[in-house]
């Protein structure tokens, strides 16, 4: 029923492995100890990162923009590659055009404007459509809550969080969550989809090979300085997520969570994740 043909336990194991950055990366990138945060420490280039493992069909690799750096033109670049990072003699300086020119790589720049791909014969969907609990792409079903950016706890968090949900804020804003996945097609190829704050931007590239492993590409480029990998649960939302949704429904903003009689870890999850 709209689920992937992959056993939940197998998908969960693959997701845990792939929800980290590969130890092969650009020369200006520094990873934290968990390999879930990538920061470009100097210049504006040499910020290429890859998923630690190839992605499963329909598995999203999701990152959140943690830090920005003023003074540079251009933003985060996201895509997929059939090149095993381990096989690269030298990590290219840029994803566009260097890595793309090597072939079997599909990368797109995230812009301040809308990144939606209008599919021929389909009408463009308006922003701010009714909130739906799951994102559906082909046979992929992903809880949307994790995919959406969340502001830092503050007086106006409830307003900002709604703007993320409606995808009104620029895709390049801090705390935006941007992901990439591929959806297999009946002809044996796959379409690449970029997801911005829980909204599918459409098939950014078609005809990707499904016979070769596909790794996520994250280029921490120019004004994007640091990103963090966000692990994604598939199928039904976790009990922790359901608790958060109920709590948030009954408070004005996340600062009020501090006054609730809740375990500290649950408070932190409700405020920050």
BAFI-3210 file (N, C-alpha, C; in Angstrom, 3 decimals, decimal comma, padded with zeros to 6 digits):
// residues 273
n [1|2|3|4|5|6|7|8|9|10|11|12|13|14|15|16|17|18|19|20|21|22|23|24|25|26|27|28|29|30|31|32|33|34|35|36|37|38|39|40|41|42|43|44|45|46|47|48|49|50|51|52|53|54|55|56|57|58|59|60|61|62|63|64|65|66|67|68|69|70|71|72|73|74|75|76|77|78|79|80|81|82|83|84|85|86|87|88|89|90|91|92|93|94|95|96|97|98|99|100|101|102|103|104|105|106|107|108|109|110|111|112|113|114|115|116|117|118|119|120|121|122|123|124|125|126|127|128|129|130|131|132|133|134|135|136|137|138|139|140|141|142|143|144|145|146|147|148|149|150|151|152|153|154|155|156|157|158|159|160|161|162|163|164|165|166|167|168|169|170|171|172|173|174|175|176|177|178|179|180|181|182|183|184|185|186|187|188|189|190|191|192|193|194|195|196|197|198|199|200|201|202|203|204|205|206|207|208|209|210|211|212|213|214|215|216|217|218|219|220|221|222|223|224|225|226|227|228|229|230|231|232|233|234|235|236|237|238|239|240|241|242|243|244|245|246|247|248|249|250|251|252|253|254|255|256|257|258|259|260|261|262|263|264|265|266|267|268|269|270|271|272|273]
n.u [000,845|001,520|004,012|007,589|009,160|010,831|012,038|011,062|012,979|015,381|015,435|015,558|018,077|019,744|019,195|020,264|022,981|023,426|022,782|024,874|027,904|030,284|033,688|035,365|035,865|035,641|038,556|038,278|036,421|035,317|034,429|032,267|032,654|030,707|030,213|027,997|027,709|028,800|031,205|032,379|035,507|037,066|037,487|035,327|034,809|035,615|033,979|032,706|030,632|029,603|027,110|027,503|026,924|025,590|022,336|019,171|016,438|014,091|014,928|015,556|018,118|018,737|019,426|020,061|020,368|022,797|024,622|025,303|027,282|028,185|028,867|029,478|028,469|025,893|024,627|023,786|024,328|022,854|022,449|022,825|025,180|026,763|029,297|031,523|032,628|035,002|036,483|037,421|040,184|040,946|039,020|036,691|036,824|034,451|030,941|029,367|030,859|032,479|032,287|029,932|030,707|032,205|030,472|027,542|026,427|024,221|023,347|021,960|021,633|020,513|018,312|017,409|014,957|011,968|012,381|010,883|010,110|008,246|006,158|005,451|002,165|001,066|-000,362|001,189|001,609|000,127|001,689|001,550|-000,449|-002,976|-001,842|-000,294|000,189|002,014|004,561|004,238|005,787|005,821|006,112|006,908|006,648|006,817|007,042|006,104|006,762|009,427|010,803|010,588|011,791|012,709|012,493|014,819|014,136|012,002|010,340|008,818|008,632|006,436|005,286|007,336|007,752|005,401|005,767|007,918|006,604|004,789|006,532|007,327|009,464|012,795|014,448|017,070|017,383|018,569|018,169|016,463|015,401|016,698|016,476|017,357|016,370|015,876|013,430|012,357|011,355|008,872|010,272|012,710|014,609|015,340|013,875|015,170|014,464|014,205|013,703|012,274|011,886|009,806|008,346|007,890|009,912|009,585|010,508|013,769|015,751|015,846|015,918|017,997|020,454|019,523|020,951|023,383|025,098|023,918|025,025|024,370|024,985|026,291|027,017|028,674|028,526|029,752|027,672|026,518|027,575|027,658|026,203|023,839|023,182|019,969|018,383|015,881|012,762|010,893|007,621|005,279|004,979|007,259|006,698|007,745|007,726|004,958|004,159|005,380|003,936|001,380|001,908|002,816|000,517|-000,981|000,263|001,393|003,886|007,234|008,792|007,211|007,380|009,378|008,208|006,679|005,866|007,810|009,986|013,464|014,803|012,682|011,610|013,738|013,739|011,225|011,614|013,827|014,334]
n.v [-001,190|001,468|001,337|000,763|-002,012|-003,260|-004,903|-003,701|-003,810|-004,160|-001,828|000,082|-000,503|000,104|002,805|003,838|003,452|004,988|007,527|009,224|011,071|010,262|009,221|010,142|013,227|016,738|018,919|021,143|020,488|019,644|017,032|016,220|014,185|012,213|012,029|013,267|015,960|018,409|020,793|023,573|024,811|026,835|029,210|028,983|026,780|023,306|021,725|019,273|016,516|013,154|010,556|008,045|005,438|003,775|004,795|003,268|002,309|004,886|005,863|008,641|011,094|013,363|016,697|019,392|022,892|024,351|026,467|029,659|031,679|034,893|036,943|035,373|034,199|032,048|028,774|025,827|022,654|019,787|016,274|013,162|010,490|007,972|007,252|005,637|007,086|006,193|005,385|007,612|009,334|011,935|014,224|016,170|019,777|021,179|020,329|021,061|022,372|020,119|017,408|016,540|016,567|014,291|012,348|010,196|011,479|013,585|016,698|019,506|023,014|024,548|027,164|030,583|031,091|029,371|025,889|024,118|021,613|021,750|019,408|018,236|018,512|018,531|020,553|023,197|022,908|024,821|026,861|026,283|024,357|022,215|020,748|017,619|014,403|012,556|012,278|011,392|009,693|008,177|004,873|005,417|006,288|008,666|009,933|013,255|015,080|014,948|015,885|018,587|021,879|023,406|026,151|027,722|027,391|029,914|033,109|033,524|031,099|029,477|030,818|030,922|028,187|027,419|028,789|027,386|024,952|025,659|026,188|028,793|030,352|031,135|028,475|028,291|029,188|029,317|026,396|025,203|022,147|019,853|017,351|014,365|011,811|008,700|007,426|004,396|003,505|002,113|001,366|000,457|002,355|005,290|008,135|011,207|012,956|016,050|017,198|019,755|021,091|019,250|019,219|017,917|018,581|017,624|015,535|015,984|014,924|012,390|008,893|007,686|005,204|002,115|-000,080|000,363|001,303|004,209|007,178|009,802|013,244|016,064|019,326|021,583|024,583|027,891|030,316|028,572|027,123|025,080|021,881|019,449|016,002|014,577|011,958|009,773|008,359|005,652|004,650|004,391|007,235|007,633|006,819|008,827|011,006|011,260|011,972|014,472|015,900|015,976|017,428|019,892|020,766|021,767|023,964|027,398|028,328|026,975|027,676|027,400|024,784|024,365|024,729|022,495|019,363|017,158|014,490|015,353|014,651|014,280|016,845|018,235|017,034|017,837|020,556|021,038|019,161]
n.w [000,000|-001,127|-000,032|000,029|-001,655|000,224|003,042|006,248|008,363|006,959|005,422|007,477|008,566|006,385|006,137|008,503|008,042|005,723|006,528|007,073|006,387|003,846|004,363|002,439|000,975|-000,029|000,010|001,654|003,527|006,775|008,878|011,621|014,629|014,446|011,800|010,731|010,433|008,202|007,497|005,716|005,879|004,857|002,116|-000,813|-002,267|-003,037|-001,423|-001,573|-000,642|000,162|000,473|002,993|002,271|-000,691|-001,844|-001,151|-003,330|-003,407|-000,952|001,026|001,196|003,522|004,415|006,693|006,547|008,380|008,901|007,440|005,173|004,642|001,759|-000,425|-003,652|-004,685|-003,723|-001,770|-003,393|-004,784|-005,383|-007,225|-007,729|-009,693|-009,215|-007,119|-004,180|-003,050|-005,199|-006,445|-007,622|-007,102|-005,299|-006,947|-007,418|-007,709|-007,763|-009,877|-012,676|-012,565|-011,311|-012,554|-015,213|-015,349|-015,916|-015,464|-013,264|-011,503|-010,699|-009,045|-008,507|-005,555|-005,290|-004,378|-005,339|-006,418|-006,794|-008,209|-010,607|-013,452|-014,680|-017,913|-019,055|-016,572|-014,046|-012,279|-008,786|-006,256|-003,713|-000,172|000,143|001,643|004,690|004,714|006,168|005,070|002,578|-000,720|-003,282|-006,254|-005,377|-002,876|000,515|002,874|006,158|006,568|008,520|009,507|007,331|007,142|007,705|010,834|012,992|015,297|018,806|019,963|020,438|018,171|016,942|016,255|014,135|012,212|011,815|010,544|008,160|007,070|006,648|004,653|002,682|002,126|002,907|001,661|-000,064|000,576|003,133|006,542|008,488|006,702|005,183|002,978|000,584|-001,324|-003,575|-005,406|-007,643|-008,797|-012,150|-014,466|-016,800|-016,008|-015,426|-013,397|-011,742|-010,505|-007,568|-005,902|-002,658|-000,835|002,244|002,819|000,480|-002,722|-005,453|-007,951|-010,851|-011,229|-012,796|-015,289|-016,316|-014,861|-014,068|-012,630|-012,149|-011,102|-008,076|-006,386|-005,067|-002,716|-003,390|-001,894|-002,108|-000,343|-000,865|-001,538|-000,197|001,580|004,492|006,442|006,941|008,192|008,546|008,512|010,012|008,701|009,386|008,064|006,833|009,417|011,623|014,390|017,906|019,464|017,694|017,286|019,893|020,056|018,109|019,261|021,611|020,557|019,360|021,401|022,477|022,354|021,412|021,085|023,277|025,462|026,127|027,959|030,450|030,898|032,495|031,681|030,519|030,237|027,785|025,988|025,992|024,783|022,259|021,279|021,086|019,436|017,309]
ca.u [000,000|002,362|005,284|008,664|009,270|012,026|011,648|011,306|014,237|016,482|015,449|016,028|019,526|020,385|019,040|021,218|024,311|023,530|022,516|026,160|028,742|031,419|034,959|035,968|035,172|036,469|039,672|037,891|035,358|035,619|033,295|032,307|033,013|029,646|030,102|026,665|027,783|029,898|031,441|033,455|036,274|037,661|037,176|033,923|034,729|036,163|033,056|031,926|030,411|028,821|026,538|028,445|026,543|024,641|020,954|018,206|015,367|013,138|015,506|015,951|019,267|018,194|020,323|019,558|021,364|023,117|025,287|025,501|028,459|027,923|029,949|029,631|027,303|025,615|024,118|023,928|024,064|022,407|022,158|023,216|026,259|027,031|030,715|031,844|033,618|036,268|037,202|037,891|041,594|040,909|037,656|036,618|036,655|033,044|030,002|029,023|030,601|033,551|031,813|028,936|031,426|032,755|029,404|026,790|026,208|023,111|023,415|021,252|021,838|019,334|018,290|016,508|013,629|011,359|013,101|009,939|010,137|006,886|006,082|004,571|000,830|000,590|-000,397|002,047|000,845|000,287|002,291|000,650|-001,581|-003,271|-000,762|-000,551|001,168|003,008|004,965|004,120|006,467|005,734|005,737|007,604|005,774|007,723|006,422|006,535|007,185|010,887|011,358|010,326|012,662|012,151|013,283|015,310|013,079|011,930|009,011|008,071|008,858|005,214|005,067|008,375|007,549|004,332|006,333|008,659|005,636|004,187|007,629|007,323|010,817|013,726|014,989|018,446|017,380|019,049|017,219|015,755|015,797|016,731|016,812|017,383|016,105|015,514|012,235|012,405|010,277|008,554|011,205|013,972|015,438|014,833|013,802|015,713|013,596|014,735|012,655|012,597|010,944|008,660|007,641|008,573|010,120|009,360|011,648|014,822|016,504|015,217|016,775|019,138|020,603|019,250|021,831|024,607|024,835|023,809|025,352|023,945|026,017|025,976|028,114|028,549|029,121|029,569|027,055|026,203|028,840|027,595|024,947|023,737|022,325|018,795|017,890|014,458|012,020|009,937|006,401|004,510|005,804|007,627|005,931|008,338|007,208|003,535|004,093|005,721|002,831|000,300|002,360|002,857|-000,859|-001,602|001,057|001,461|005,203|008,064|009,353|006,320|007,710|010,237|007,401|005,908|006,435|008,168|011,398|014,343|015,090|011,492|011,564|014,734|013,275|010,100|012,061|014,929|014,441]
ca.v [000,000|002,646|001,144|000,197|-003,465|-003,571|-005,225|-002,546|-003,928|-003,940|-000,402|000,819|-000,698|000,858|004,227|004,208|003,518|006,045|008,832|009,801|011,454|009,402|009,785|010,818|014,502|017,835|019,288|022,194|019,983|018,968|016,299|016,013|012,815|011,293|012,097|013,745|017,390|018,768|022,236|024,048|025,619|028,003|029,438|028,794|025,560|022,080|021,357|018,097|015,422|012,043|009,669|006,985|004,241|004,058|004,873|002,284|002,958|005,618|006,320|010,042|011,597|014,658|017,547|020,685|023,966|024,767|027,768|030,371|032,558|036,028|037,388|034,490|034,017|030,636|028,066|024,375|021,866|018,472|015,347|011,763|010,061|006,531|007,054|005,305|008,065|005,514|005,180|008,893|009,631|013,270|014,741|017,399|021,031|021,557|019,343|021,664|021,293|019,115|016,047|016,228|016,312|012,927|011,454|009,420|012,336|014,508|017,654|020,762|024,070|025,021|028,619|031,313|031,030|028,045|024,882|023,131|021,211|021,597|018,264|018,492|017,935|018,683|021,924|023,446|022,964|026,085|026,772|026,387|023,440|021,627|019,927|016,188|013,751|011,763|012,633|010,232|009,793|006,828|003,903|005,818|006,945|009,164|010,899|014,578|015,904|014,987|016,516|020,028|022,676|023,931|027,264|027,560|027,772|031,346|033,680|033,466|029,789|028,932|031,483|030,479|026,776|027,365|029,251|026,254|023,969|026,137|026,422|030,205|030,861|030,680|027,129|028,417|029,747|028,457|025,432|024,492|020,752|019,546|015,951|013,828|010,383|008,279|006,595|003,508|003,624|000,835|000,997|-000,008|003,489|005,977|009,599|011,840|013,976|016,885|017,519|020,961|021,295|018,356|019,341|017,316|019,546|016,978|014,781|016,885|014,197|011,115|007,920|007,271|003,738|001,461|-001,249|000,779|002,003|005,663|007,879|011,198|014,273|017,324|020,279|022,695|025,564|029,339|030,891|027,497|026,804|023,846|021,133|018,309|014,931|014,298|010,599|009,758|007,117|005,322|004,011|005,168|008,075|007,006|007,269|010,103|012,031|011,442|012,743|015,864|016,516|016,248|018,512|021,151|021,166|022,379|025,088|028,529|028,245|025,940|028,122|026,934|023,393|024,372|024,688|021,259|018,300|016,121|014,085|016,306|014,250|014,547|018,305|018,633|016,567|018,681|021,929|021,226|018,252]
ca.w [000,000|-001,245|000,642|-000,769|-001,594|000,998|004,409|007,123|009,104|006,022|005,091|008,654|008,671|005,314|006,434|009,542|007,438|004,723|007,130|007,471|005,265|003,511|004,822|001,289|000,775|-000,528|000,893|002,593|004,398|008,035|009,431|013,064|015,005|014,040|010,331|010,356|010,156|007,302|007,514|004,843|006,823|004,211|000,718|-001,175|-003,076|-002,441|-000,358|-001,972|000,301|-000,369|001,483|003,362|001,531|-001,766|-001,395|-001,621|-004,094|-002,586|000,309|000,933|001,950|003,939|005,195|007,151|006,465|009,747|008,931|006,185|005,175|003,774|000,882|-001,571|-004,515|-004,898|-002,559|-001,716|-004,598|-004,325|-006,477|-007,120|-008,607|-009,761|-008,899|-005,729|-003,708|-002,767|-006,455|-006,975|-007,339|-006,493|-005,206|-007,752|-006,694|-007,788|-008,308|-011,166|-013,637|-012,543|-011,082|-013,586|-016,471|-015,307|-016,356|-014,467|-012,096|-011,732|-009,588|-009,282|-007,520|-004,836|-005,450|-003,487|-005,937|-006,378|-007,561|-008,730|-012,012|-013,954|-015,578|-019,046|-018,918|-015,207|-013,566|-011,119|-007,551|-005,537|-002,402|000,947|000,054|002,961|005,245|004,641|007,054|004,345|001,228|-001,598|-004,576|-006,831|-004,349|-001,658|001,491|003,905|007,073|006,147|009,651|009,583|006,135|007,157|008,549|012,081|013,498|016,648|019,749|020,200|020,596|016,918|016,328|015,681|012,847|011,284|011,486|009,535|006,881|006,523|006,171|003,405|001,747|001,775|003,099|000,620|000,154|001,056|004,482|007,615|009,036|005,642|005,011|001,546|000,403|-002,679|-003,667|-006,758|-007,697|-009,972|-013,124|-015,118|-017,874|-015,437|-015,027|-012,210|-011,723|-009,307|-006,989|-004,836|-001,707|-000,070|003,353|002,730|-000,793|-003,873|-006,531|-009,240|-011,378|-011,711|-013,828|-015,628|-016,980|-014,063|-014,063|-011,346|-012,061|-010,417|-006,815|-006,504|-003,827|-002,633|-003,514|-001,229|-002,320|000,607|-001,770|-001,446|000,997|002,529|005,175|007,218|006,849|009,093|008,042|009,327|009,771|008,363|009,628|007,003|007,299|010,376|012,500|015,656|019,060|019,869|016,786|017,581|021,135|019,750|017,375|020,216|022,499|019,812|019,043|022,567|022,980|021,422|020,788|021,702|024,547|026,524|026,466|029,150|031,670|030,986|033,317|030,724|030,590|029,530|026,406|025,186|025,845|023,796|020,965|020,864|020,838|018,495|016,146]
c.u [000,879|003,701|006,326|008,676|010,560|011,571|011,972|012,619|015,432|016,586|015,985|017,541|020,265|020,318|020,045|022,616|024,451|023,317|023,778|026,921|029,892|032,712|035,756|035,178|036,148|037,498|039,311|036,797|035,941|034,338|033,415|032,549|031,977|029,483|028,687|026,633|029,019|030,009|032,587|034,243|036,952|037,236|035,682|033,707|035,369|035,312|032,217|031,847|029,541|028,178|027,515|028,190|025,682|023,218|020,146|017,156|014,364|013,667|016,011|017,211|018,943|019,219|019,608|020,682|021,590|023,693|025,382|026,745|028,229|029,126|030,177|028,335|027,113|025,270|024,392|023,603|023,847|022,152|022,592|024,377|026,394|028,498|030,871|032,898|034,989|037,118|037,767|039,357|041,721|039,454|037,604|036,382|035,185|032,202|029,551|030,131|031,499|033,034|030,810|029,621|032,083|031,718|028,738|026,623|025,136|023,019|022,688|021,534|020,512|019,389|017,365|015,087|013,120|012,116|012,188|010,140|008,690|006,875|005,072|003,232|000,269|000,614|000,511|001,179|001,137|000,961|001,194|-000,563|-001,821|-002,170|-001,170|000,531|002,257|003,314|004,941|004,799|006,532|005,275|006,386|006,644|006,636|006,966|006,990|007,137|008,700|011,496|011,319|011,249|011,942|013,077|013,859|014,209|013,130|010,499|008,159|008,234|007,610|004,904|006,063|008,166|006,443|004,845|007,182|007,702|005,049|005,229|007,636|008,718|011,723|014,280|016,380|018,534|017,997|017,894|016,359|016,296|015,618|017,211|016,782|017,116|015,891|014,367|012,292|011,158|010,040|009,559|012,570|014,930|014,824|014,771|014,419|014,771|014,351|013,555|013,108|011,504|009,647|007,902|008,495|008,678|009,904|010,600|012,698|015,662|015,821|016,254|018,001|019,236|020,307|020,116|023,146|024,262|024,834|024,031|024,783|025,164|025,510|027,191|027,879|029,262|028,773|028,898|026,563|027,504|028,811|026,221|025,015|022,796|021,192|018,334|016,378|013,884|011,026|008,712|005,655|005,441|006,113|006,742|006,430|007,805|005,736|003,338|004,375|004,573|001,678|000,671|002,315|001,460|-001,494|-000,761|001,130|002,783|006,096|008,737|008,516|006,637|008,566|009,434|006,591|006,634|006,707|009,624|012,273|014,603|013,898|011,323|012,510|014,287|012,157|010,559|012,994|014,838|013,410]
c.v [001,238|002,510|000,598|-001,319|-003,863|-003,828|-004,047|-002,615|-003,656|-002,467|000,411|000,698|000,113|002,357|004,679|004,349|004,720|007,432|009,417|010,200|010,466|010,061|010,410|012,097|015,556|018,289|020,368|021,760|019,347|018,317|016,234|014,530|011,802|011,199|012,496|015,249|017,670|020,280|022,576|025,091|026,822|028,058|029,228|027,484|024,396|021,617|020,135|017,044|014,365|011,288|008,540|005,707|004,647|004,039|003,702|003,012|003,630|006,133|007,749|010,296|013,052|015,424|018,832|021,712|024,521|026,174|028,336|031,243|033,671|036,317|036,521|034,422|032,517|029,942|026,570|023,727|020,418|017,571|013,930|011,477|008,543|006,234|006,730|006,302|007,451|005,377|006,477|009,107|010,974|013,696|016,056|018,637|021,430|020,356|019,763|022,619|020,061|017,682|015,627|015,879|014,925|011,903|010,732|010,180|013,354|015,421|018,928|021,738|024,441|026,554|029,255|031,314|029,600|027,081|023,870|022,897|021,000|020,483|018,544|017,772|018,022|020,149|022,058|023,547|024,262|025,849|026,793|025,476|022,812|020,674|018,463|015,469|012,982|012,397|011,369|010,525|008,388|005,863|004,208|006,601|007,353|010,119|012,294|015,399|016,051|015,801|018,032|020,742|023,200|025,017|026,926|028,005|029,267|031,830|033,518|032,126|029,274|029,561|030,977|029,033|026,609|027,818|028,160|025,235|024,368|026,388|027,860|030,807|030,392|029,295|027,172|028,986|028,775|027,654|024,763|023,071|020,361|018,108|015,535|012,326|010,019|007,287|005,733|003,649|002,277|000,399|000,552|001,106|004,126|007,477|010,104|012,946|014,734|017,332|018,724|021,185|020,517|018,412|018,769|018,339|018,932|016,253|015,707|016,240|012,858|010,171|007,518|005,746|003,176|000,221|-000,921|001,451|003,518|006,302|009,299|012,106|015,538|018,228|021,492|023,889|026,995|029,765|029,838|027,030|025,460|023,210|019,932|017,282|014,691|012,872|010,611|008,379|006,911|004,632|004,910|006,032|007,348|007,551|008,626|011,244|012,311|012,242|014,219|016,571|016,870|017,415|019,852|021,675|021,953|023,500|026,173|028,516|027,349|026,372|027,616|025,508|023,330|024,218|023,423|020,211|017,089|015,696|015,040|015,939|014,514|016,046|018,763|018,240|017,466|020,083|022,040|020,376|018,584]
c.w [000,000|-000,557|-000,326|-000,618|-000,890|002,427|005,321|007,859|008,207|005,659|006,263|008,803|007,623|005,598|007,485|008,961|006,520|005,309|007,759|006,207|005,095|004,000|003,680|001,024|000,266|000,495|001,906|003,563|005,656|008,540|010,948|013,352|014,534|012,534|009,883|010,113|009,314|007,247|006,575|005,642|006,191|002,748|000,448|-001,931|-002,319|-001,260|-000,664|-000,859|-000,368|000,787|001,761|002,569|000,336|-001,213|-001,933|-002,463|-003,159|-001,269|000,161|001,751|002,247|004,766|005,589|007,054|007,867|009,815|007,520|006,316|004,157|002,880|-000,330|-002,363|-004,768|-003,597|-002,676|-003,057|-004,175|-005,526|-006,161|-008,064|-008,556|-009,495|-007,413|-005,252|-003,462|-004,030|-007,030|-006,611|-006,638|-006,434|-005,974|-006,895|-006,616|-008,228|-009,700|-011,574|-013,466|-012,394|-012,150|-014,905|-016,494|-015,759|-015,205|-013,157|-012,452|-010,517|-009,986|-008,153|-006,877|-004,861|-004,429|-004,035|-005,888|-007,285|-008,236|-010,221|-012,449|-014,991|-016,676|-018,856|-017,513|-014,818|-012,350|-009,867|-006,819|-004,201|-001,333|000,850|001,426|003,410|005,232|005,431|006,326|002,992|000,388|-002,923|-005,146|-005,734|-003,009|-000,764|002,682|004,821|006,829|007,291|009,719|008,448|006,184|008,124|009,777|012,598|014,864|017,612|020,048|020,202|019,342|016,200|015,628|014,324|011,814|010,865|010,445|008,173|006,238|005,932|004,827|002,322|001,239|001,906|001,965|000,961|000,763|002,471|005,477|008,168|007,974|005,531|003,551|001,382|-001,051|-002,603|-005,125|-006,684|-008,946|-010,836|-013,816|-016,180|-017,340|-015,060|-013,773|-012,459|-010,425|-008,850|-005,908|-003,974|-000,884|000,969|003,158|001,434|-001,925|-004,987|-007,911|-009,723|-011,993|-012,798|-014,040|-016,246|-016,204|-014,051|-012,685|-011,145|-011,358|-009,102|-007,034|-005,132|-003,867|-002,735|-002,824|-001,389|-001,423|-000,012|-001,366|-000,137|001,986|003,167|005,890|007,068|007,785|008,487|009,033|009,033|009,592|008,659|008,499|007,600|008,251|011,227|013,802|016,771|019,541|019,007|017,055|018,868|020,875|019,054|018,305|021,119|021,777|019,483|020,179|023,185|021,917|020,686|021,626|022,995|025,716|026,950|027,724|030,432|031,843|031,816|032,427|030,936|029,765|028,073|025,496|024,974|024,733|022,384|020,421|020,482|019,645|017,232|015,080]
res [x|x|x|x|x|x|x|x|x|x|x|x|x|x|x|x|x|x|x|x|x|x|x|x|x|x|x|x|x|x|x|x|x|x|x|x|x|x|x|x|x|x|x|x|x|x|x|x|x|x|x|x|x|x|x|x|x|x|x|x|x|x|x|x|x|x|x|x|x|x|x|x|x|x|x|x|x|x|x|x|x|x|x|x|x|x|x|x|x|x|x|x|x|x|x|x|x|x|x|x|x|x|x|x|x|x|x|x|x|x|x|x|x|x|x|x|x|x|x|x|x|x|x|x|x|x|x|x|x|x|x|x|x|x|x|x|x|x|x|x|x|x|x|x|x|x|x|x|x|x|x|x|x|x|x|x|x|x|x|x|x|x|x|x|x|x|x|x|x|x|x|x|x|x|x|x|x|x|x|x|x|x|x|x|x|x|x|x|x|x|x|x|x|x|x|x|x|x|x|x|x|x|x|x|x|x|x|x|x|x|x|x|x|x|x|x|x|x|x|x|x|x|x|x|x|x|x|x|x|x|x|x|x|x|x|x|x|x|x|x|x|x|x|x|x|x|x|x|x|x|x|x|x|x|x|x|x|x|x|x|x|x|x|x|x|x|x|x|x|x|x|x|x]
***
